[in-house]
Every structure is written in C-alpha cells, then in structure tokens.
Amino acid sequence: MSDWLANAIGLAGSALFIAAFAYTNITGRLNKLWFNLVNLAGAILLLISLSVNFNLAAFVLELAWGSIAAYGLLRALRERMTGPVP
C-alpha cells in the first residue's frame, strides 16, 4: 500500500471519529448502535493506516478504542434485541 493511500485511509478514520464526537454533542438522544459502529470503523481504518506508517502509541490507542467500540456495538445490538442490558 502506498503512503498516499495509507494517509487517505487514516484521514477517513479520523473523519469518522470527529463525526461521532460531533454527533454526541449535537444530538438529543444518542444512538449507541450508530455511535459505536462509526467509532469501530474509524479505529479499523486507522489501524490499516498504521500498518504502513507504524506508531506504537497510536496503535495501542486504536486497538483499545476499537475494542471498546466493538464491546459497545455488541451491547447496543443486544439491547435492541432484548431490551436494556443491566
């Protein structure tokens, strides 16, 4: 993968993070499914970018961010199917 493509993918991931953050500050009611899905997609895109331009600190951050988003996404899906999770 070229540096240009890696940077474009990383910027797309960053844009998703910014969009999710803005959404949480603008909306009156948070859609946890959408929020966590966008955060997970952003983390994945940034991890792909980091496979070309590696930075350990950023890698650890994105791995943690993606893991938390995946947990939140699974929880939101479960809540949609069964109701609120304690």
Secondary structure, 3 states (H helix, E strand, C coil): CCHHHHHHHHHHHHHHHHHHHHHHHHCCCCCHHHHHHHHHHHHHHHHHHHCCCCCHHHHHHHHHHHHHHHHHHHHHHHHHHHCCCC
